[in-house]
Amino acid sequence: MLKVAAHPSCRVCKSGLVQAVPAQRRERQNPRTAVQDELPLGLPAYRRERQRRQAAPQRAAIGDLVLDFHRAFDLPRNAGPTLDVAPQIAALRLRLLAEEVGELREAVNAADLIAIADALADITYVVFGTAVTYGIDLEAVVREVHRSNMSKLDASGLPILRQDGKVLKSEAFVRPDINTVLALQRSLF
């Protein structure tokens, strides 16, 4: 690669600190990327890091991780939405959740950030485990609830807040269609 000024009026190019593309014209490899993403220039650290993250393998979804746990320990799981869960298993799921919420309460009262993070992770794990037990794709349900929650903004795009900070529903609020999400859900395994 040649060290040449790529843009005559550009302060960075004039400085000679970049290595520009040789004079021949290059075809863009992907028309959806920005030109600067394809130029073989010395990239600033933040751009190198962004490209490294984009090239990294996708992380497994939380539901998939918890499903792996249920498989490994032969815990109850269902491939699709069902109420066919033994009463003692349903009661266990509720006790586990109450136990983890109690740990969160203790961590908050102790102002222990690490314990708060741990309790939140444990609550999430138990909630997703309960979803696996009932055969629910919880991530799909959460996306639908998020779509609905975003409709709580008023006509001006502003939130309506109760005095304690709780977000209230506006006239534009649209209920989540969880029934359809469950009806269209693919098998968990």
C-alpha positions as CSV (number, residue, x, y, z in Angstrom):
1,M,0.0,0.0,0.0
2,L,1.2,3.5,-0.8
3,K,1.4,6.3,1.6
4,V,-0.4,9.0,-0.4
5,A,-2.8,11.8,0.3
6,A,-6.2,10.4,-0.5
7,H,-8.1,13.6,-0.1
8,P,-6.2,16.8,-1.0
9,S,-8.2,19.0,1.3
10,C,-8.3,16.6,4.2
11,R,-6.1,17.6,7.2
12,V,-5.6,14.0,8.2
13,C,-4.6,12.9,4.7
14,K,-2.2,15.8,4.3
15,S,-0.5,14.8,7.5
16,G,0.6,11.6,5.9
17,L,-0.6,9.6,9.0
18,V,-2.9,7.4,6.9
19,Q,-2.2,4.9,4.3
20,A,-4.6,5.5,1.4
21,V,-6.0,3.1,-1.2
22,P,-3.7,2.9,-4.3
23,A,-4.7,4.9,-7.2
24,Q,-6.7,2.2,-9.0
25,R,-10.5,2.4,-8.5
26,R,-11.9,-0.2,-6.0
27,E,-15.3,-1.8,-6.3
28,R,-17.3,-1.7,-3.1
29,Q,-17.5,-5.2,-1.7
30,N,-20.8,-4.6,0.1
31,P,-23.1,-1.8,-1.0
32,R,-24.8,-1.7,2.4
33,T,-21.6,-0.7,4.3
34,A,-20.2,2.8,4.4
35,V,-17.3,3.5,2.2
36,Q,-15.0,4.2,5.2
37,D,-15.7,0.7,6.5
38,E,-14.1,-0.7,3.4
39,L,-11.0,1.5,3.1
40,P,-7.8,-0.2,4.3
41,L,-6.7,2.8,6.4
42,G,-5.1,2.6,9.8
43,L,-8.3,2.6,11.9
44,P,-8.8,4.4,15.2
45,A,-9.1,2.1,18.2
46,Y,-12.8,2.5,18.6
47,R,-13.4,1.4,15.0
48,R,-11.1,-1.5,15.3
49,E,-13.0,-2.6,18.5
50,R,-16.4,-2.2,16.7
51,Q,-15.2,-4.4,13.8
52,R,-13.8,-7.0,16.2
53,R,-17.1,-7.1,18.1
54,Q,-19.0,-7.4,14.8
55,A,-16.8,-10.3,13.7
56,A,-17.2,-12.1,17.1
57,P,-19.5,-15.1,17.2
58,Q,-23.1,-14.4,18.3
59,R,-23.7,-15.1,22.0
60,A,-26.3,-17.7,22.8
61,A,-29.7,-16.3,23.8
62,I,-30.5,-16.6,27.6
63,G,-33.4,-18.9,26.8
64,D,-31.0,-21.3,25.0
65,L,-28.5,-21.3,27.8
66,V,-31.2,-22.1,30.4
67,L,-32.6,-24.8,28.1
68,D,-29.1,-26.3,28.0
69,F,-29.1,-26.3,31.8
70,H,-32.5,-28.0,31.9
71,R,-31.3,-30.6,29.5
72,A,-28.0,-31.2,31.3
73,F,-29.7,-31.7,34.7
74,D,-32.8,-33.4,33.2
75,L,-35.1,-30.7,34.6
76,P,-38.7,-30.4,33.3
77,R,-39.0,-28.7,29.9
78,N,-41.6,-28.5,27.2
79,A,-41.1,-27.9,23.5
80,G,-44.2,-25.7,23.2
81,P,-46.5,-23.6,25.4
82,T,-48.5,-25.8,27.8
83,L,-50.2,-25.7,31.2
84,D,-49.3,-29.4,31.6
85,V,-46.9,-28.9,34.5
86,A,-47.1,-30.9,37.7
87,P,-48.5,-28.9,40.6
88,Q,-45.3,-29.6,42.7
89,I,-43.1,-28.3,39.8
90,A,-45.2,-25.2,39.5
91,A,-45.0,-24.6,43.3
92,L,-41.2,-25.2,43.2
93,R,-40.8,-22.6,40.4
94,L,-42.7,-20.0,42.5
95,R,-40.6,-20.8,45.7
96,L,-37.4,-20.5,43.7
97,L,-38.4,-17.1,42.4
98,A,-39.5,-15.9,45.8
99,E,-36.1,-17.0,47.2
100,E,-34.2,-15.1,44.6
101,V,-36.3,-12.0,45.0
102,G,-35.6,-12.2,48.8
103,E,-31.8,-12.3,48.0
104,L,-32.2,-9.2,45.8
105,R,-34.0,-7.4,48.7
106,E,-31.2,-8.3,51.0
107,A,-28.6,-7.1,48.5
108,V,-30.4,-3.8,47.9
109,N,-30.7,-3.2,51.7
110,A,-27.0,-4.0,52.1
111,A,-26.1,-1.7,49.2
112,D,-24.0,-4.6,47.8
113,L,-23.7,-4.1,44.0
114,I,-22.1,-7.5,43.3
115,A,-24.9,-9.2,45.3
116,I,-27.5,-7.1,43.4
117,A,-26.0,-8.2,40.1
118,D,-25.9,-11.8,41.2
119,A,-29.5,-11.8,42.5
120,L,-30.7,-10.2,39.2
121,A,-28.9,-12.9,37.2
122,D,-30.4,-15.6,39.5
123,I,-33.9,-14.1,39.1
124,T,-33.5,-14.0,35.3
125,Y,-32.3,-17.6,35.3
126,V,-35.2,-18.8,37.4
127,V,-37.7,-16.9,35.3
128,F,-36.3,-18.3,32.0
129,G,-36.2,-21.7,33.6
130,T,-39.9,-21.3,34.5
131,A,-40.5,-20.4,30.9
132,V,-38.7,-23.5,29.7
133,T,-40.8,-25.6,32.1
134,Y,-44.0,-24.2,30.5
135,G,-42.6,-24.4,27.0
136,I,-42.7,-20.6,26.5
137,D,-40.2,-18.7,24.2
138,L,-39.8,-15.9,26.8
139,E,-37.6,-13.8,24.6
140,A,-40.4,-13.6,22.0
141,V,-42.9,-12.7,24.7
142,V,-40.5,-10.0,26.1
143,R,-40.1,-8.5,22.6
144,E,-43.9,-8.3,22.3
145,V,-44.2,-6.7,25.8
146,H,-41.5,-4.2,24.8
147,R,-43.4,-3.3,21.6
148,S,-46.5,-2.7,23.8
149,N,-44.6,-0.8,26.5
150,M,-43.2,1.6,23.8
151,S,-46.8,2.5,22.9
152,K,-47.2,4.1,26.4
153,L,-45.6,7.3,25.1
154,D,-48.2,10.0,24.6
155,A,-49.0,11.7,21.2
156,S,-46.0,14.0,21.7
157,G,-43.7,11.1,22.3
158,L,-43.3,11.8,26.0
159,P,-43.8,9.5,28.9
160,I,-46.6,9.9,31.4
161,L,-45.1,9.3,34.9
162,R,-46.8,8.7,38.2
163,Q,-45.4,10.6,41.1
164,D,-43.2,7.6,42.2
165,G,-41.7,7.3,38.6
166,K,-43.9,4.4,37.3
167,V,-44.6,4.8,33.6
168,L,-48.3,5.0,32.9
169,K,-50.2,4.1,29.8
170,S,-51.2,6.8,27.4
171,E,-54.2,6.9,25.1
172,A,-52.0,5.4,22.4
173,F,-51.3,2.3,24.5
174,V,-51.7,-1.0,22.7
175,R,-51.9,-4.2,24.7
176,P,-49.3,-6.9,24.0
177,D,-50.7,-9.7,21.9
178,I,-49.1,-12.6,23.8
179,N,-51.8,-15.0,22.6
180,T,-50.5,-14.6,19.0
181,V,-46.9,-14.8,20.1
182,L,-47.5,-18.1,21.8
183,A,-49.7,-19.4,18.9
184,L,-46.9,-18.6,16.4
185,Q,-44.0,-19.8,18.6
186,R,-41.6,-22.3,17.1
187,S,-40.7,-25.4,19.1
188,L,-38.0,-24.7,21.8
189,F,-36.3,-28.0,20.9
